[in-house]
Amino acid sequence: MKQNRRSFLKKAVLSTATIGMGSWLTSAGRHHGSNTPIEKGKNDWKSSFMLSDQMVYMNNGTMGVSPESVLDQTITAMRLADTMGKYGGGEEELCQSLARFLGGAPSSYALTRNVTEGTNMVLMGLKFKKGDEIVCTSHEHAGTAIPLMYRSRKDGIVLKVVDIHPNPMQTTDHILSAITKKTRLLCLPHMPCTTGQLLEVAYICREARKRNILTFIDGAHPPGMLKVDIPSIGCDFYSGCGHKWMLGPKGTGFLYVHPPAAALLPPVFVGAGTYGAYLLNTQTQSYSKPATDGHKYYYGSQNAGLFLGLAASVSFLMDELGMEQVESHAKRLSLMVRDSVKHIHEEAVFLCPDDMRYRTGVCSFRIPGMSSETICQQMRQKGIIVRHVHENNLDLVRVSTHVYNTEEDVFRFSETLKDMM
Ligand SMILES: Cc1ncc(COP(=O)(O)O)c(C=O)c1O
């Protein structure tokens, strides 16, 4: 039986990759038990993770899962602090890793705790005057939407909110058409948390720079899922995190600042690290030697374990797996998800693009007449973890798959969905 399933799965993968999926879901029969060994294949990466077989985790878009090697590295460094008093460090290593992984110079990276922190550093740090305009989308995550609305209300900045169109090129048109003489910033997701559509950020940023408009990209998703080179996007600011697709420790992130744009972004918080020298006493109040690297934006004591853990994630993705393989695995599984859902309900509505240039490891859908929230809740009760998209009242089921997911996971997901119909 196992043998049959394995050859069946192999066939399913082949047909998914080549002829656009067949009837593999119905012909497979029911899946019994969760202990089926994972077939050792080219992309069998699941064994590097400690994920329980009791559930299928398909919510990498909210929080990634670290491989065991990354956890080991994180904990080893934290133990050294607590057993040998060896604290601090790891920053240089991490900035170098980020530069190797995402391009640019190590000094262009400020280390943060999450995407939202980098977003706030930009949205609260930039100087605006009343009536200035920021263009953003109607699919922003709370981590961007709330800082945007907060700053807008505080300083009288006008938000020009454009819709994400199912066709990415039309999304680009919406964004560029919203630009006026008063536009100071485009604040856009590289990939919104909602539909998995990759935006044409390089093209948009080029158009913005021609018009002297600054660009901030919310990069919560693509780093670690797709091959990304931030400088070639041509944005001024790019905020990302280590804890989603980069599979790093929770509570890690970065803000990339294009060097010329650093002069336009004063730090919101300052402290040890921001200035190299200071004197404060009854006679003198002075500080000097401003940081010339990302330390302009981050400060104070940090956790070396988190930094070194994230550097280990970069090695895992780049050197052990290879980002081309990672990207094609994530996209292939998301196509399998799409086709399995289509097969179960032919009226299913997909908001992720079919065009592979704009496709990611995220597949979002809605089944007419069914609440996506209920589907997500029922899936969770059955051990399948997916996310409900509530943003902009879209009511979608979002399935996000990464290197630890397998065809077997897609099969378990689709069988569970089939049972709900
Ligand atoms: C597009 C997008 N932006 C921002 C965030 C916030 O990320 P963080 O929790 O790391 O601040 C998320 C989180 O899911 C997201 O999907």
The ligand as an SDF file (V2000), in Angstrom:
LIG
                    3D

 16 16  0  0  0  0  0  0  0  0999 V2000
    3.0120   41.5150    4.3700 C   0  0  0  0  0  0  0  0  0  0  0  0
    3.3340   41.5500    5.8340 C   0  0  0  0  0  0  0  0  0  0  0  0
    3.8490   42.6700    6.3630 N   0  0  0  0  0  0  0  0  0  0  0  0
    4.1710   42.7690    7.6610 C   0  0  0  0  0  0  0  0  0  0  0  0
    3.9730   41.7050    8.5110 C   0  0  0  0  0  0  0  0  0  0  0  0
    4.3480   41.8510    9.9650 C   0  0  0  0  0  0  0  0  0  0  0  0
    5.4870   41.0760   10.2170 O   0  0  0  0  0  0  0  0  0  0  0  0
    6.1140   41.0270   11.6700 P   0  0  0  0  0  0  0  0  0  0  0  0
    5.1750   40.2720   12.5210 O   0  0  0  0  0  0  0  0  0  0  0  0
    7.4410   40.3470   11.4820 O   0  0  0  0  0  0  0  0  0  0  0  0
    6.2650   42.4230   12.1280 O   0  0  0  0  0  0  0  0  0  0  0  0
    3.4300   40.5280    8.0270 C   0  0  0  0  0  0  0  0  0  0  0  0
    3.1840   39.3820    8.9230 C   0  0  0  0  0  0  0  0  0  0  0  0
    2.5670   38.4110    8.6130 O   0  0  0  0  0  0  0  0  0  0  0  0
    3.0920   40.4450    6.6520 C   0  0  0  0  0  0  0  0  0  0  0  0
    2.5620   39.3410    6.1280 O   0  0  0  0  0  0  0  0  0  0  0  0
  1  2  1  0
  2  3  1  0
  2 15  2  0
  3  4  2  0
  4  5  1  0
  5  6  1  0
  5 12  2  0
  6  7  1  0
  7  8  1  0
  8  9  2  0
  8 10  1  0
  8 11  1  0
 12 13  1  0
 12 15  1  0
 13 14  2  0
 15 16  1  0
M  END
$$$$
